[in-house]
């Protein structure tokens, strides 16, 4: 007997324990990465805010793969990050965590509403030979830069801080070129939707909500209003870098495998 079809024409499937386990694992990973990112790459004066928030590269792709589970992983991990080590109240943590929920929701909304299939494969062999090294080298440069900054730059300053910055900039440049190659020779709807909603819009909306909650809510925000531009800029730019480099690498490498697995969500929850 076939599963009943929904109004979208997608067979209905039940929520399984694999969805719950994947959600819990992604939440835990996002929380750990969030703590590490906020401690190593802080936006000065804004506890819990990172200039390179690696967690976004987990729950944003997860939202594309697993729907609302990815959004919830972003929200719950950010909520606990607000409690510790940021030191915010449960009420404030609950409000500012909406930023990470929205970050996953942006690409989810566009992929689902526009009925875009997340196909990140590069179908032309010649272009694939160019695309993969660009993204891989971009990711490698970011990782090398992070290691240099954590183990040498934070303790000794220059020239290690400059090495980190140049590695970050060149890694981003190569990844952006790779994304453009994917946009031109890959599935245009997939790449266009991801660039606009999964990189740019997700980062801007998340940064705006996060900065607003920390600086502009009377009686609740712990930071002065004049820090809004600093928090927003550090938050949004950092997330754009992470999603362009790490997010792109994960989506291109793992999407074919995830789509064949039982955890893949075609609608919102199943």
Secondary structure, DSSP 8 states (H G I E B T S, - for coil): ----B-TTS-B-----HHHHHHHHHHHHHHHHHHHHHHHHSB-TT-TT-BSS-TTHHHHHHHHHHHTHHHHHHHHHHHHHHHHTTS---HHHHHHHTHHHHHHHHHHHHHHHHTT--------SHHHHHHHHHHHHHHHHHHHHHHHHIIIIIHHH-TTHHHHHHHHHHHHHHHHHHHHHHHHHHS-HHHHHHIIIIIIIIHHHHHHHHHHHHHHTSTTT--S-GGGHHHHHHHHHHHHHHHIIIIIHHHHHHHHHHHHTSTT--SSS--
